[in-house]
Amino acid sequence: MRFDRPGTVKLRDGREVAVRSAVPDDAERLLSYVDGVRTESEYLLVSPEDELFSLEAERGWVQSHLDDPYGVCLVAEAHGEIVSCCGLQGNRFKRRRHATGLGIAIRKPWREVGLGRHLMQTLIDWADRHPDLTVFELEVFADNEPAQRLYRSVGFEVDGRKRRAIRRHDGRYIDEILMSRWVGPEDEKPQRGAA
C-alpha cells in the first residue's frame, strides 16, 4: 500500500531526509543501498556473500508492497541516496492478516540520530490507522542491543527466542529474539503471561 504522508524529517544532527513510499523506479538505488548496508552490519539476514535480487526482481518486490493492502515499504533518502528502507509485510492468510512483519535497516552514517525512531513511529502510526492490523512482529539478533532498545522504547515486548537461528561467517551461532507490539484497541490488548 502506498504511504500517504510523505515528508521531510530533521534529524538530531541537523541533517534532513525525505521519507516516502518506495516505487519500482527506486529498484536500482535500493539494490545499491542493500549492497552497502549489508557490508556495514552483522545484524542483517542478507550477507555480503549472498546474491542480490535482479533489477527486475527488486522492482517486483517493491510493487508487491504497493499492491499489498496490509503492508507498506518506505525509503528515507538524502541527496538522491537511499539511506534507509523499512516496511511492514502483510500476510496472505486470512487467519494471520491482523499481524504484520516489520523490517528496518539504516546505513551506518545515518544511525543514532533519530532516524530509526522516526521510521518506527511512522510505521506504528500507519498501522494504527489500518482497520485490520493489530500486531507488529519482528525478529532481532540476540546480540543487537541497540535495536532491541529501540524496539522496547516504542512498545515492543519479547515473545520468545529462536535458538541458533543465525550462523555468522565465523561459524558462531546467534539466537533470534521474537518481539511484538500490539497496535489494536487498548481494551483488546492481550495480557502477558495469560494462556
Secondary structure, DSSP 8 states (H G I E B T S, - for coil): ---S--EEEE-TTS-EEEEEE--GGGHHHHHHHHHHHHHH-SSSSS-TTS----HHHHHHHHHHHHH-TT-EEEEEEETTEEEEEEEEE--SSGGGTTEEEEEEEE-GGGSSSSHHHHHHHHHHHHHHH-SS--EEEEEEETT-HHHHHHHHHTT-EEEEEEEEEEE-TTS-EEEEEEEEEE-S-GGG---TT--
